[in-house]
Amino acid sequence: MSTVTTHVLDTSLGQPAADVDVRLERLDGADPSPVAHGRTDDDGRVRDFGPDGLPPGTYRVVFDTGGYFARTGRRGFYPEVAISFSIDSADGHYHVPLVLSPFAYSTYRGS
């Protein structure tokens, strides 16, 4: 299983957000380093997102919310959502979900 997984729920529609472009970056250097890239499936999930066993450090998941809303014929306020988080164990699992609407978002550490 990937060290990092994610999913996106569109609360304005009451359903998973499919086809959202998502990237994972490592932030421990001067510039973000790409780690992985994916798109949410029909269930709003990126199940295989990056390698198994990432080294401890600071990472971020960046969601292309502007592209998602444009594809669904809506306008959103946030063109992207970036969630930074810390990995403290190389053998841990980190689930970073996004709960989204055109004018708000929230996140939490999932399981």
C-alpha positions in Angstrom: 0.0 0.0 0.0 1.2 3.5 -0.7 2.5 5.5 2.2 0.1 8.3 1.3 -3.5 8.0 0.0 -6.2 10.5 -0.5 -9.8 11.0 -1.5 -11.9 14.0 -2.4 -15.6 14.4 -1.5 -17.6 17.2 -3.2 -20.1 18.2 -0.6 -22.0 20.6 -2.9 -23.0 17.5 -5.0 -23.0 15.0 -2.1 -20.7 12.6 -4.0 -17.1 11.7 -4.6 -15.1 14.1 -6.8 -13.9 12.1 -9.8 -11.0 13.1 -12.2 -9.3 15.6 -9.8 -5.6 16.0 -10.7 -3.5 15.5 -7.5 0.3 15.7 -6.9 2.4 14.8 -4.0 5.5 16.8 -3.2 8.3 16.7 -0.7 9.0 20.1 1.0 12.3 19.5 2.8 14.5 21.2 0.2 14.6 24.8 -1.2 12.0 23.9 -3.8 9.2 21.3 -3.7 10.4 17.9 -5.1 7.8 15.9 -7.0 7.1 12.5 -5.5 3.9 11.3 -7.3 1.0 12.3 -9.5 -2.4 10.9 -9.9 -6.1 11.5 -10.6 -9.1 10.6 -8.5 -11.1 7.6 -9.7 -14.9 7.4 -9.8 -15.0 7.0 -6.0 -12.9 10.1 -5.6 -9.8 8.2 -4.5 -6.2 8.0 -5.4 -5.4 4.5 -4.2 -1.8 4.1 -5.5 -0.2 7.4 -4.7 3.5 7.3 -4.5 5.9 4.7 -3.2 5.6 2.4 -0.3 7.8 3.8 2.5 8.5 7.5 2.2 11.3 8.9 4.4 10.2 11.1 7.3 9.8 14.7 6.4 7.4 17.4 5.3 5.2 16.7 2.3 2.2 18.3 0.6 -0.7 17.1 -1.5 -1.9 19.6 -4.1 -5.3 19.3 -5.6 -6.3 21.0 -8.9 -9.7 22.1 -7.7 -9.9 24.8 -10.4 -9.6 22.2 -13.2 -12.2 20.0 -11.5 -14.8 22.7 -11.1 -14.2 23.9 -14.7 -14.8 20.3 -16.0 -18.0 20.1 -14.0 -19.2 23.5 -15.4 -18.9 25.4 -12.1 -16.8 28.2 -10.8 -14.8 27.7 -7.6 -13.0 30.2 -5.5 -9.9 28.2 -4.9 -7.9 27.3 -8.0 -5.9 24.7 -6.0 -5.8 23.4 -2.5 -2.4 22.5 -1.0 -2.3 20.5 2.3 1.1 20.2 4.0 1.7 17.5 6.5 4.5 15.6 8.3 5.5 12.0 7.8 7.2 10.8 11.0 7.5 7.1 10.2 8.7 5.5 7.0 6.5 2.5 7.5 3.3 4.5 8.4 0.2 5.1 6.4 -1.0 8.7 5.9 -4.5 9.3 4.5 -5.1 13.0 3.5 -8.7 13.5 2.5 -10.2 16.7 1.1 -13.8 17.7 1.7 -14.6 20.3 -1.0 -17.3 22.7 -2.2 -16.8 25.6 -4.7 -16.3 28.1 -1.8 -14.9 26.1 1.1 -12.8 23.1 1.9 -11.6 21.1 4.9 -9.3 18.2 5.7 -8.3 15.9 8.5 -6.0 13.0 9.1 -7.9 9.9 7.9 -7.2 6.3 8.5 
